[in-house]
Amino acid sequence: MNRTEASSWRAVTAAVVALLTVVSGASAQDSSLHPGGTNGGGTNSTDPSGRAVAQARPRTVHEVSWTSSPPREVKVVEKHSIVSVLVDERTSVMSEGELDRKKKAHGGLILKDWVLLKGLAAVIPDPAHLGDPTILAEMDNKIKAEGSQETAESLVLKIACHVVDTRPNGNLVLEGHRQIRVNHEVWDVSLTGEIRPEDVLANNTVLSESVADLLIYKREQGAVRDAVRQGWLLRFLDKVQP
């Protein structure tokens, strides 16, 4: 960079600094002359002569700042309004079980005294001439079983719900139904829950994690469901197995 270019840059910088200084000074002077601001809508006061003088309301930040944006308007959600719920639920369950049981039993019985019945009135001893009858028993029972189960489920969808009721504290009760049919495949989804009005985002949606008492019912019908569902015989065997 030569001296001419350096001088030009210094001149531009000095001009920008001077402009900013003038703007800042004008704003400070305007604030000192009008403490209440420059816009109308404020309260009234009287001057020493008794005449009414209007005082302007204070200006907001987004009115005096170059970078500030106005606050977002709060969306009013009432009964019979429609709110979209973004469902993103993921669950993963893993369980393992092991059973190892052993049981042993030994027993012996000896019948030393016999009796002989002669009618209903006579009972006489009848010793065994070939020795006392003996019974010996032994039981050895072993059971060993192992089982493991791992399941993972995920549900991601967007469903529009009606506001069916409003609680005394302002909470909103949601209820929504959705059905999709593709040829012979049917997919039904129902959702109910309760949310706070402040949980509704600017785009009129609410996350499923913000829904209290969330209840999602999903049912599928069609060839795909029939291919993976468990038959009645397997369900019966799983239920009655010892």
Contacts in CASP RR format, 6 or more apart in sequence:
PFRMAT RR
TARGET T0000
AUTHOR 0000-0000-0000
METHOD contacts of the structure
MODEL  1
MNRTEASSWRAVTAAVVALLTVVSGASAQDSSLHPGGTNGGGTNSTDPSG
RAVAQARPRTVHEVSWTSSPPREVKVVEKHSIVSVLVDERTSVMSEGELD
RKKKAHGGLILKDWVLLKGLAAVIPDPAHLGDPTILAEMDNKIKAEGSQE
TAESLVLKIACHVVDTRPNGNLVLEGHRQIRVNHEVWDVSLTGEIRPEDV
LANNTVLSESVADLLIYKREQGAVRDAVRQGWLLRFLDKVQP
1 9 0 8 1.000
27 64 0 8 1.000
30 37 0 8 1.000
30 38 0 8 1.000
31 37 0 8 1.000
34 56 0 8 1.000
36 42 0 8 1.000
36 55 0 8 1.000
36 56 0 8 1.000
36 57 0 8 1.000
36 58 0 8 1.000
37 56 0 8 1.000
37 57 0 8 1.000
37 58 0 8 1.000
37 59 0 8 1.000
38 56 0 8 1.000
38 59 0 8 1.000
39 56 0 8 1.000
39 57 0 8 1.000
39 59 0 8 1.000
39 63 0 8 1.000
40 54 0 8 1.000
40 56 0 8 1.000
40 57 0 8 1.000
41 54 0 8 1.000
41 56 0 8 1.000
41 57 0 8 1.000
42 54 0 8 1.000
42 55 0 8 1.000
42 56 0 8 1.000
42 57 0 8 1.000
43 55 0 8 1.000
44 52 0 8 1.000
44 53 0 8 1.000
44 54 0 8 1.000
44 55 0 8 1.000
45 52 0 8 1.000
45 53 0 8 1.000
45 55 0 8 1.000
46 52 0 8 1.000
46 53 0 8 1.000
47 53 0 8 1.000
61 68 0 8 1.000
62 68 0 8 1.000
62 69 0 8 1.000
62 70 0 8 1.000
62 71 0 8 1.000
72 202 0 8 1.000
75 200 0 8 1.000
75 202 0 8 1.000
75 204 0 8 1.000
77 83 0 8 1.000
77 163 0 8 1.000
77 172 0 8 1.000
77 197 0 8 1.000
77 200 0 8 1.000
78 163 0 8 1.000
78 166 0 8 1.000
79 163 0 8 1.000
79 164 0 8 1.000
79 165 0 8 1.000
79 166 0 8 1.000
80 162 0 8 1.000
80 163 0 8 1.000
81 162 0 8 1.000
81 163 0 8 1.000
82 160 0 8 1.000
82 161 0 8 1.000
82 162 0 8 1.000
82 163 0 8 1.000
82 204 0 8 1.000
83 160 0 8 1.000
83 161 0 8 1.000
83 163 0 8 1.000
83 172 0 8 1.000
83 174 0 8 1.000
83 195 0 8 1.000
83 200 0 8 1.000
83 204 0 8 1.000
83 205 0 8 1.000
83 206 0 8 1.000
84 158 0 8 1.000
84 159 0 8 1.000
84 160 0 8 1.000
84 161 0 8 1.000
84 204 0 8 1.000
84 205 0 8 1.000
84 206 0 8 1.000
85 158 0 8 1.000
85 159 0 8 1.000
85 160 0 8 1.000
85 161 0 8 1.000
85 174 0 8 1.000
85 191 0 8 1.000
85 205 0 8 1.000
85 206 0 8 1.000
85 207 0 8 1.000
85 208 0 8 1.000
85 211 0 8 1.000
86 158 0 8 1.000
86 205 0 8 1.000
86 206 0 8 1.000
86 207 0 8 1.000
86 208 0 8 1.000
87 155 0 8 1.000
87 156 0 8 1.000
87 157 0 8 1.000
87 158 0 8 1.000
87 159 0 8 1.000
87 191 0 8 1.000
87 208 0 8 1.000
87 216 0 8 1.000
88 155 0 8 1.000
88 156 0 8 1.000
88 207 0 8 1.000
88 208 0 8 1.000
88 209 0 8 1.000
89 153 0 8 1.000
89 154 0 8 1.000
89 155 0 8 1.000
89 156 0 8 1.000
89 208 0 8 1.000
89 216 0 8 1.000
90 152 0 8 1.000
90 153 0 8 1.000
90 154 0 8 1.000
90 155 0 8 1.000
91 151 0 8 1.000
91 152 0 8 1.000
91 153 0 8 1.000
91 154 0 8 1.000
92 150 0 8 1.000
92 151 0 8 1.000
92 152 0 8 1.000
92 153 0 8 1.000
93 149 0 8 1.000
93 150 0 8 1.000
93 151 0 8 1.000
93 152 0 8 1.000
94 148 0 8 1.000
94 149 0 8 1.000
94 150 0 8 1.000
94 151 0 8 1.000
95 148 0 8 1.000
95 149 0 8 1.000
95 150 0 8 1.000
96 147 0 8 1.000
96 148 0 8 1.000
96 149 0 8 1.000
97 146 0 8 1.000
97 147 0 8 1.000
97 148 0 8 1.000
98 145 0 8 1.000
98 146 0 8 1.000
98 147 0 8 1.000
99 143 0 8 1.000
99 144 0 8 1.000
99 145 0 8 1.000
99 146 0 8 1.000
100 143 0 8 1.000
100 144 0 8 1.000
101 141 0 8 1.000
101 142 0 8 1.000
101 143 0 8 1.000
101 144 0 8 1.000
102 141 0 8 1.000
102 142 0 8 1.000
102 143 0 8 1.000
103 139 0 8 1.000
103 140 0 8 1.000
103 141 0 8 1.000
103 142 0 8 1.000
104 138 0 8 1.000
104 139 0 8 1.000
104 140 0 8 1.000
104 141 0 8 1.000
105 137 0 8 1.000
105 138 0 8 1.000
105 139 0 8 1.000
106 137 0 8 1.000
106 138 0 8 1.000
106 139 0 8 1.000
107 136 0 8 1.000
107 137 0 8 1.000
107 138 0 8 1.000
108 134 0 8 1.000
108 135 0 8 1.000
108 136 0 8 1.000
108 137 0 8 1.000
109 134 0 8 1.000
109 135 0 8 1.000
109 136 0 8 1.000
109 137 0 8 1.000
110 132 0 8 1.000
110 133 0 8 1.000
110 134 0 8 1.000
110 135 0 8 1.000
111 128 0 8 1.000
111 132 0 8 1.000
111 133 0 8 1.000
111 134 0 8 1.000
112 132 0 8 1.000
113 125 0 8 1.000
113 127 0 8 1.000
114 125 0 8 1.000
114 126 0 8 1.000
114 127 0 8 1.000
114 128 0 8 1.000
115 123 0 8 1.000
115 124 0 8 1.000
115 125 0 8 1.000
115 126 0 8 1.000
116 123 0 8 1.000
116 124 0 8 1.000
116 125 0 8 1.000
116 126 0 8 1.000
117 123 0 8 1.000
118 124 0 8 1.000
155 216 0 8 1.000
155 218 0 8 1.000
157 178 0 8 1.000
157 189 0 8 1.000
158 205 0 8 1.000
159 176 0 8 1.000
159 178 0 8 1.000
159 189 0 8 1.000
159 191 0 8 1.000
160 176 0 8 1.000
160 178 0 8 1.000
161 174 0 8 1.000
161 175 0 8 1.000
161 176 0 8 1.000
161 191 0 8 1.000
162 174 0 8 1.000
162 175 0 8 1.000
162 176 0 8 1.000
163 172 0 8 1.000
163 173 0 8 1.000
163 174 0 8 1.000
164 173 0 8 1.000
164 174 0 8 1.000
164 175 0 8 1.000
165 172 0 8 1.000
165 173 0 8 1.000
166 172 0 8 1.000
166 173 0 8 1.000
167 173 0 8 1.000
167 194 0 8 1.000
170 196 0 8 1.000
170 197 0 8 1.000
171 194 0 8 1.000
171 195 0 8 1.000
171 196 0 8 1.000
171 197 0 8 1.000
171 212 0 8 1.000
172 194 0 8 1.000
172 195 0 8 1.000
172 196 0 8 1.000
172 197 0 8 1.000
173 192 0 8 1.000
173 193 0 8 1.000
173 194 0 8 1.000
174 191 0 8 1.000
174 192 0 8 1.000
174 193 0 8 1.000
174 194 0 8 1.000
174 195 0 8 1.000
174 211 0 8 1.000
175 191 0 8 1.000
175 192 0 8 1.000
175 193 0 8 1.000
176 190 0 8 1.000
176 191 0 8 1.000
176 192 0 8 1.000
177 188 0 8 1.000
177 189 0 8 1.000
177 190 0 8 1.000
177 191 0 8 1.000
178 188 0 8 1.000
178 189 0 8 1.000
178 190 0 8 1.000
179 186 0 8 1.000
179 187 0 8 1.000
179 188 0 8 1.000
179 189 0 8 1.000
180 186 0 8 1.000
180 187 0 8 1.000
181 187 0 8 1.000
184 222 0 8 1.000
184 223 0 8 1.000
185 220 0 8 1.000
185 221 0 8 1.000
185 222 0 8 1.000
185 223 0 8 1.000
185 224 0 8 1.000
186 220 0 8 1.000
186 221 0 8 1.000
186 222 0 8 1.000
187 218 0 8 1.000
187 219 0 8 1.000
187 220 0 8 1.000
187 221 0 8 1.000
188 217 0 8 1.000
188 218 0 8 1.000
188 219 0 8 1.000
188 220 0 8 1.000
188 221 0 8 1.000
189 216 0 8 1.000
189 217 0 8 1.000
189 218 0 8 1.000
190 216 0 8 1.000
190 217 0 8 1.000
191 214 0 8 1.000
191 215 0 8 1.000
191 216 0 8 1.000
191 217 0 8 1.000
192 213 0 8 1.000
192 214 0 8 1.000
192 215 0 8 1.000
193 211 0 8 1.000
193 212 0 8 1.000
193 213 0 8 1.000
193 214 0 8 1.000
193 215 0 8 1.000
194 211 0 8 1.000
194 212 0 8 1.000
194 213 0 8 1.000
195 206 0 8 1.000
195 210 0 8 1.000
195 211 0 8 1.000
195 212 0 8 1.000
196 210 0 8 1.000
199 206 0 8 1.000
199 207 0 8 1.000
199 210 0 8 1.000
200 206 0 8 1.000
208 214 0 8 1.000
END
